[in-house]
């Protein structure tokens, strides 16, 4: 009797997917292939549950990591302790000022590792854009604009 086509094994499917990812950038070094993979256009998180899950995970890990780095650093460097809820105000203000650039930097790093560099570079650009004057953002676009594909600083 006839059984039809054999089902693809998971290892075969993974090998095919890996081959497609590794050749997405037209060959080249591993870093070239990774960059091609992480900067490729992806669907919106609003349209894709997978993209939403990746984005929520990256935002969560980034937030936790940035606070975990800043809190002890404030205590060690300037002896400042407190919380956002109970204060003191010096802690609240210093913490916000310190967390923002660290958060934005970690966001791009974790987002890139998760294969979503374009989206998270755009989000970090928005964060930096709120704190940095326009002439500084323009300077960044002139020197590192290639790192922010599709963001407003490239234009």
Buried (B, 14 or more C-beta within 10 A) or exposed (E): EEEEEEEEEEEEEEEEEEEEBBEBBEEEEEEEBBBBBBBBEBEEBEEEEEBBEBBEEBBEBBBEBBBEBBBEEBEEEEEBEBEEEEEEEEBBEBBEEBBBBBBBBBBBBBBBBBBBBBBBBBBBBEBBBEEBEEEEBEEBBEEEBEBBBEBEBBE
